[in-house]
Amino acid sequence: MFSCARTRCGIAAARSSRLLVLLAPPPTLRLVRRRQVAARRPLWPPIRIGSTSLGAEAAPCGLLSELEENRRYVHSGSRLFLFAGTSESKYWLTPSQRHLKIVGLYPTCCRRDFPRRGRRCRLCVLSCSTSAVTSSQSSFGAMAVDLTPRQPKKTYGGEGGAYYEWSPADLPMLGVASIGAAKLSLAAGGLSLPSYSDSAKVAYVLQGTGTCGIVLPEATKEKVVGVKEGDALALPFGVVTWWHNAPDATTELIVLFLGDTSKGHKAGQFTNFQLTGANGIFTGFSTEFVGRAWDLTQDDAAKLVSSQPASGIVKLGAGQKLPAPSAEDRKGMALNCLEAPLDVDIKNGGRVVVLNTQNLPLVKEVGLGADLVRIDAHSMCSPGFSCDSAYQVTYIVRGSGRVQVVGTDGKRVLETHVEGGYLFIVPRFFVVSKIADASGLEWFSIITTPNPIFSHLAGRTSVWKAISPEVLEASFNTTPEMEKLFRSKRLDSEIFFAPN
């Protein structure tokens, strides 16, 4: 938040991976330019916006006109503010050489930005036109965003089950990283109606057994896949799915969804499109269009539309049957992480199964990697970071333990205790480490690249082991004896360390 007490102008900026928020006074408020602002060299070239890039919404406020006149630069922390003043208004813009486009204009009361006068402002939402700008915004935002793990909130449901999701309002890093997270819980006989999403996802079965119907783009027949605990499925764009828990099931079928929302409608949140149901696409069309599209009479079309269930999750009645799963359909669609060959196996330490393009080719289309990690009681996962600019989204499956995350300038940005059901996100290049409690710790993570690469700071593959002794001694400002002691530890250990 930026404000200037000595001027009549208050401007605030809120950053996310896709949106910039601008607060500017309405044109009716006469502003006095502050001439004594100390001009500083900008960190990046100033933005140039031509009139052709402005939306119609900009006209009423006269925003973004004559930007090259009377520019002022004020540097505050890691942010750069560009003030371009006219006789009517002031502006805040992110530094870039590309265009921005106004996509919304909404009135809002901003008394805290005008403590002495309590003026009313207008809220303008701008969208970046380049990924380069989005990327820089994300890196700035991640440094200040709350990383506290959260549990999901129920969105909708009924007798057949419920749908839960994590919101960027509760977990801001979702918006920064453009990651969506949700969970589906189906009771015995529950059916999640056919739908598709605006995001590519990885689905992981947390509990139970059931059936998943998958219709790939341009496919003429669905794949009916039997699923069970530990199964991971890659769901690319345009895939239509339905989920079903058997009527005689003794446990709920619970499925976790993690995915990339960078191309979706809302950064950090899935938008699902139901094909049927009260909120389904089918009911959005008029009976005339339904009749013409499916060659039905008006009466039949009206009857079909009005018979849609009220919720996206229903419970099947006695005697209703669905297609049986096919072993052939499962090939290439799912990988069971509890049965797959282990990529890392440390006795009394931990085990890892990595989901990548080799063992599940559809991961390439999704653009995400994933892994299932299980560490034993009181074991530790080595401090490490993703060295290919990827976010780590971690869901605690079961158990409990402690987590520490260290960010820029050696600051510990997260130190907390986690348990089953919580989700948190580690920003790019931040270092994370975990220690399990007596019950052990198990987590499922996605990484925003299909074949992730990690660097660890402890263990046999530690980057410290590769650095020469002289550099290490000078870096730690220590004695040769201490350097030798440090280097001699964890020579044979991998990334998991069993308790002493």
C-alpha positions in Angstrom: 0.0 0.0 0.0 1.4 3.4 -1.0 0.1 6.8 0.2 1.5 10.3 0.2 0.4 12.4 3.2 1.6 15.7 1.7 -0.5 15.4 -1.5 -4.2 15.2 -2.3 -3.6 12.0 -4.1 -3.6 8.5 -2.6 -2.8 5.6 -4.7 -2.7 1.9 -3.7 -1.5 -1.0 -5.7 -2.3 -4.7 -5.1 -0.4 -7.3 -7.0 -1.3 -10.8 -8.2 0.0 -13.1 -10.9 -2.5 -11.8 -13.5 -4.1 -8.6 -12.2 -3.0 -5.2 -11.1 -5.3 -3.1 -8.9 -5.2 0.7 -9.3 -6.9 3.2 -7.0 -7.3 6.6 -8.5 -9.4 9.7 -7.6 -12.4 10.4 -9.8 -12.0 13.1 -12.4 -14.3 15.4 -10.5 -11.8 15.7 -7.6 -9.4 18.5 -8.5 -5.9 17.5 -7.7 -2.8 19.7 -7.0 0.4 18.3 -8.4 3.2 17.9 -6.0 6.2 19.6 -7.6 8.6 18.7 -4.9 8.6 14.9 -5.5 12.2 13.7 -5.8 12.6 12.1 -9.2 14.6 8.9 -9.2 15.8 6.7 -12.0 13.3 3.9 -12.7 14.2 0.3 -12.2 12.7 -0.5 -15.6 11.7 1.5 -18.6 8.4 3.3 -18.1 5.3 2.0 -19.8 3.9 3.6 -22.9 0.2 3.1 -23.6 -1.3 4.2 -26.8 -5.0 5.2 -27.2 -5.6 2.1 -29.3 -5.0 -0.2 -26.3 -7.5 1.5 -24.0 -10.9 -0.1 -23.4 -14.1 1.9 -23.6 -14.3 1.8 -19.8 -11.4 4.3 -19.6 -13.3 7.1 -21.4 -15.6 8.2 -18.5 -12.6 8.8 -16.2 -10.2 10.1 -18.8 -7.6 7.7 -17.4 -4.2 7.0 -19.0 -4.1 10.2 -21.2 -1.0 12.2 -21.7 1.1 9.8 -19.7 4.4 11.2 -21.1 3.7 14.5 -19.4 4.8 15.4 -15.9 6.1 11.9 -15.0 7.4 11.4 -11.5 9.2 8.3 -10.2 9.0 7.2 -6.5 10.8 4.0 -5.4 9.3 2.3 -2.4 11.0 -1.0 -1.3 10.8 -3.4 -4.2 8.1 -1.5 -6.0 8.3 1.3 -8.5 5.5 3.7 -8.9 5.0 5.9 -12.0 3.0 9.0 -11.5 1.7 10.6 -14.6 -0.3 13.7 -13.8 -2.8 15.7 -15.7 -5.1 18.4 -14.5 -7.7 15.8 -13.6 -6.1 12.6 -12.3 -3.1 10.6 -11.3 -2.1 7.1 -12.3 -0.1 4.1 -11.0 1.4 1.7 -13.5 3.8 -1.2 -13.5 7.0 -0.7 -15.4 7.0 -2.4 -18.8 7.2 -1.6 -22.4 4.1 -3.5 -23.3 0.5 -2.4 -23.2 -2.0 -2.8 -20.4 -5.7 -3.0 -20.9 -8.4 -1.8 -18.6 -10.9 -4.6 -18.0 -13.1 -3.1 -15.2 -14.1 0.1 -13.5 -15.8 -0.1 -10.1 -16.6 2.5 -7.4 -15.2 2.0 -4.0 -14.8 3.9 -0.8 -11.1 4.4 0.2 -11.2 6.5 3.4 -8.0 5.0 4.7 -6.2 6.3 1.7 -7.6 9.8 2.4 -7.4 10.0 6.2 -8.0 13.7 6.4 -10.7 14.1 3.7 -12.4 10.7 3.3 -12.7 11.1 -0.5 -14.3 8.5 -2.7 -12.1 6.8 -5.3 -12.6 4.6 -8.3 -11.2 1.1 -8.5 -9.7 0.2 -11.9 -8.6 -3.4 -12.6 -6.0 -3.8 -15.3 -4.8 -6.9 -17.0 -1.2 -7.5 -18.2 -0.8 -8.4 -21.8 2.5 -10.2 -21.4 3.7 -13.2 -19.4 6.9 -11.2 -18.6 5.0 -8.7 -16.6 2.9 -11.4 -14.9 6.1 -13.2 -13.9 7.7 -10.2 -12.3 4.5 -9.4 -10.5 4.3 -12.9 -9.1 7.8 -12.9 -7.8 7.2 -9.6 -5.9 3.9 -10.8 -4.5 5.2 -14.1 -3.2 7.6 -12.3 -0.9 4.9 -10.7 1.0 2.0 -13.2 0.7 0.9 -15.2 3.7 2.1 -18.8 3.3 0.1 -20.3 6.2 -1.4 -23.7 5.4 -5.2 -23.8 5.0 -8.0 -26.3 4.8 -10.7 -26.1 2.1 -14.2 -24.8 2.4 -17.4 -26.5 1.2 -18.7 -25.0 -2.1 -21.7 -27.2 -2.8 -23.1 -30.6 -2.2 -26.0 -32.7 -1.0 -26.9 -36.3 0.0 -24.5 -37.7 -2.6 -21.4 -35.8 -1.4 -19.7 -32.4 -1.4 -17.2 -30.3 -3.3 -14.6 -28.3 -1.4 -12.1 -25.8 -2.6 -9.3 -23.6 -1.5 -9.8 -19.9 -2.3 -7.2 -17.3 -3.1 -8.9 -15.1 -0.5 -7.9 -17.6 2.2 -4.7 -18.8 0.6 -3.3 -15.9 -1.4 -0.4 -17.9 -2.9 -2.9 -19.7 -5.1 -3.5 -16.4 -6.9 0.2 -15.6 -7.0 1.1 -19.0 -8.4 -2.0 -19.4 -10.6 -2.7 -22.7 -9.0 -6.2 -24.2 -8.2 -6.9 -26.7 -5.5 -10.1 -28.6 -4.7 -11.4 -31.8 -3.2 -14.4 -34.0 -4.0 -16.0 -36.3 -1.5 -18.6 -38.8 -2.6 -20.8 -40.8 -0.2 -21.8 -44.4 -1.1 -23.8 -44.2 -4.3 -22.7 -40.6 -4.9 -22.2 -39.4 -8.5 -20.4 -36.2 -9.5 -22.2 -35.2 -12.7 -20.2 -34.8 -16.0 -18.3 -31.6 -16.2 -15.2 -30.0 -17.6 -12.8 -27.4 -16.3 -11.0 -24.3 -17.5 -7.7 -25.7 -16.1 -5.5 -28.7 -16.6 -5.3 -30.8 -13.4 -3.8 -33.7 -11.6 -6.3 -35.8 -9.6 -5.1 -37.9 -6.7 -7.4 -40.4 -4.9 -6.9 -39.8 -1.2 -9.4 -42.5 0.1 -11.8 -45.2 -1.1 -12.4 -46.9 -4.4 -14.7 -45.9 -7.2 -15.1 -45.2 -10.9 -14.1 -42.3 -13.1 -15.5 -41.6 -16.6 -13.1 -39.7 -18.9 -14.0 -38.3 -22.3 -10.8 -37.0 -24.0 -11.2 -34.2 -26.6 -12.6 -35.5 -30.0 -13.0 -39.0 -28.5 -16.1 -40.9 -29.6 -16.2 -43.1 -26.5 -15.5 -42.5 -22.9 -12.9 -44.4 -20.9 -14.3 -45.9 -17.7 -11.4 -46.2 -15.2 -11.6 -48.0 -11.9 -9.8 -45.9 -9.2 -8.5 -46.6 -5.7 -6.5 -44.9 -3.0 -3.1 -43.8 -4.3 -4.2 -43.4 -7.9 -3.0 -40.3 -9.8 -4.6 -39.2 -13.0 -3.6 -36.4 -15.4 -6.5 -34.5 -16.8 -5.6 -32.2 -19.7 -7.7 -29.2 -21.0 -11.1 -30.1 -22.4 -11.5 -33.4 -20.7 -15.0 -34.2 -19.5 -15.1 -36.3 -16.3 -17.6 -37.9 -13.9 -16.9 -39.7 -10.6 -18.9 -42.4 -8.9 -18.7 -44.2 -5.5 -20.2 -47.6 -5.4 -23.6 -48.0 -3.6 -22.1 -50.7 -1.3 -19.0 -48.7 -0.5 -18.0 -48.6 3.2 -16.0 -45.4 2.9 -16.2 -42.2 1.1 -14.4 -41.7 -2.2 -12.2 -38.6 -1.7 -10.3 -37.1 -4.7 -7.8 -34.2 -4.6 -7.5 -31.9 -7.6 -4.5 -29.6 -8.1 -3.9 -27.7 -11.4 -2.7 -24.8 -13.3 -5.2 -21.9 -13.6 -3.0 -19.5 -15.6 -5.2 -19.9 -18.6 -8.5 -20.0 -16.6 -11.1 -17.5 -15.8 -9.9 -16.9 -12.2 -6.3 -17.0 -11.1 -6.0 -19.5 -8.3 -9.4 -21.0 -8.6 -11.0 -23.7 -10.9 -14.0 -22.8 -12.9 -16.0 -26.0 -13.6 -18.7 -26.2 -16.3 -21.4 -28.7 -15.5 -23.0 -30.3 -18.6 -26.2 -31.1 -16.7 -27.9 -30.1 -13.5 -29.7 -26.9 -12.5 -26.5 -24.9 -13.1 -25.5 -26.9 -16.1 -24.9 -25.6 -19.6 -27.8 -27.7 -20.9 -30.3 -25.7 -18.9 -28.8 -22.4 -20.1 -30.2 -22.8 -23.6 -33.8 -22.1 -24.5 -36.1 -25.0 -25.4 -36.0 -23.8 -29.0 -32.2 -24.2 -29.2 -32.3 -27.5 -27.3 -35.0 -28.8 -29.6 -33.1 -27.8 -32.7 -29.8 -29.1 -31.5 -31.0 -32.6 -30.5 -34.0 -32.9 -32.8 -36.6 -32.8 -30.1 -40.1 -31.4 -30.0 -40.6 -28.3 -27.9 -42.5 -30.4 -25.3 -39.8 -33.0 -25.0 -37.1 -30.3 -24.8 -39.0 -28.5 -22.0 -39.4 -31.8 -20.2 -35.7 -32.7 -20.5 -34.5 -29.3 -19.3 -36.9 -29.1 -16.4 -35.9 -32.5 -15.1 -32.3 -31.6 -14.3 -31.1 -32.3 -10.8 -30.6 -29.3 -8.5 -26.9 -30.1 -7.6 -23.8 -31.1 -9.4 -23.6 -34.1 -7.0 -26.4 -36.6 -6.7 -27.1 -39.9 -5.1 -28.2 -42.7 -7.4 -31.4 -44.6 -6.5 -31.6 -48.3 -5.9 -31.2 -50.3 -9.1 -29.5 -47.5 -11.0 -26.3 -48.9 -12.6 -23.3 -47.3 -14.2 -20.8 -48.7 -16.7 -18.2 -51.1 -15.2 -14.6 -50.1 -15.2 -12.3 -51.5 -17.9 -8.7 -52.6 -17.4 -7.9 -51.6 -20.9 -9.2 -48.1 -20.4 -7.0 -47.7 -17.3 -3.8 -48.1 -19.3 -2.0 -44.8 -19.7 -4.7 -43.0 -17.7 -3.7 -43.6 -14.1 -0.6 -44.5 -12.0 -0.9 -45.9 -8.4 1.7 -44.1 -6.4 1.4 -46.6 -3.5 2.3 -49.5 -5.9 4.7 -47.9 -8.4 8.4 -48.5 -8.2 10.1 -46.1 -5.7 12.3 -43.4 -7.0 13.9 -42.9 -3.5 13.8 -45.5 -0.7 15.7 -44.7 2.5 15.4 -47.2 5.3 13.8 -45.6 8.4 13.9 -42.4 6.4 11.4 -42.0 3.7 10.2 -43.0 0.2 9.3 -41.0 -2.9 7.3 -41.8 -6.1 7.7 -39.2 -8.8 4.9 -38.7 -11.4 6.4 -37.5 -14.7 6.2 -38.0 -18.4 8.0 -41.4 -18.2 5.5 -43.2 -16.1 2.3 -41.2 -17.0 2.7 -39.6 -20.5 -0.4 -37.4 -20.1 1.5 -35.4 -17.6 3.2 -33.6 -20.5 -0.1 -32.3 -21.7 -1.1 -31.2 -18.2 2.3 -29.4 -17.8 2.6 -30.4 -14.2 4.8 -32.9 -12.3 3.8 -34.5 -9.0 5.2 -36.7 -6.3 4.0 -38.7 -3.3 6.4 -38.5 -0.3 6.2 -40.6 2.9 8.7 -40.0 5.7 8.9 -42.1 8.9 8.5 -41.1 12.5 10.8 -38.2 13.4 12.6 -38.3 10.1 13.6 -35.2 8.2 13.4 -34.2 4.6 16.5 -32.3 3.5 16.2 -28.6 2.9 15.8 -28.1 -0.8 14.4 -25.9 -3.6 13.1 -26.2 -7.1 15.9 -25.0 -9.4 13.7 -24.7 -12.5 11.5 -21.8 -11.3 8.6 -24.0 -10.2 6.1 -23.6 -7.4 5.6 -26.5 -5.0 2.0 -27.1 -4.0 1.8 -29.5 -1.1 -1.2 -31.3 0.4 -0.7 -33.2 3.7 -2.3 -36.6 3.1 -1.9 -38.0 6.7 0.3 -37.7 9.7 1.7 -34.5 11.1 5.0 -32.6 11.4 6.8 -29.3 11.3 7.6 -27.2 8.2 10.0 -24.4 7.8 10.4 -22.3 4.6 13.2 -19.8 4.1 12.9 -17.0 1.5 14.9 -14.1 0.3 17.6 -12.5 2.5 17.7 -15.6 4.6 14.3 -14.8 6.2 12.2 -17.6 7.6 8.9 -16.9 6.0 7.0 -19.9 7.4 7.4 -22.0 10.5 4.3 -24.1 11.4 2.9 -27.4 12.4 0.9 -29.3 9.7 -1.4 -32.3 9.7 -3.7 -34.2 7.3 -6.0 -32.0 5.2 -3.9 -28.9 5.1 -2.4 -27.4 1.9 0.4 -24.8 1.4 2.5 -23.5 -1.4 6.2 -22.9 -1.5 7.3 -19.9 -3.8 9.8 -20.4 -6.5 13.4 -20.9 -5.3 12.4 -20.7 -1.6 13.9 -23.5 0.5 11.6 -25.9 2.4 12.3 -28.6 4.9 10.0 -30.9 7.0 10.3 -33.0 10.1 7.7 -35.7 10.9 6.1 -36.3 14.2 5.8 -39.7 15.8 3.0 -40.6 13.4 5.1 -40.0 10.3 4.2 -37.6 7.5 2.8 -38.2 4.0 2.2 -35.5 1.4 1.2 -35.2 -2.2 2.7 -32.3 -4.2 2.5 -30.9 -7.7 5.3 -28.9 -9.2 4.5 -26.4 -12.0 6.7 -28.2 -14.5 6.3 -31.7 -15.9 9.8 -32.9 -15.1 10.9 -31.0 -12.0 14.5 -30.7 -10.8 15.4 -30.1 -7.2 18.6 -29.1 -5.5 19.2 -30.2 -1.9 21.4 -28.4 0.7 22.1 -31.5 2.8 22.9 -35.1 2.2 25.1 -36.9 -0.4 23.9 -34.7 -3.3 24.1 -31.4 -1.4 25.4 -28.5 -3.4 27.8 -27.8 -0.5 29.6 -31.1 -1.3 30.4 -29.8 -4.8 31.9 -26.5 -3.6 35.6 -26.5 -3.0 36.8 -26.5 0.6 38.5 -23.1 0.3 35.3 -21.4 -0.9 33.3 -23.2 1.7 35.7 -22.1 4.5 35.7 -18.5 3.3 31.9 -18.5 2.9 31.2 -19.7 6.4 34.1 -17.6 7.8 35.3 -20.7 9.7 38.4 -22.7 10.4 39.6 -25.6 8.1 38.8 -28.0 10.9 35.2 -26.9 11.1 35.0 -27.0 7.3 36.2 -30.6 7.3 33.7 -31.6 10.0 30.9 -30.0 8.1 31.8 -31.7 4.9 32.3 -35.1 6.5 28.6 -35.3 7.6 25.8 -36.9 5.6 28.2 -38.4 3.1 26.1 -41.5 2.5 22.7 -40.0 3.3 20.2 -39.2 0.5 17.4 -36.6 1.0 15.8 -38.2 4.0 17.5 -38.4 7.4 16.4 -40.9 10.0 16.5 -39.8 13.6 19.7 -40.5 15.5 
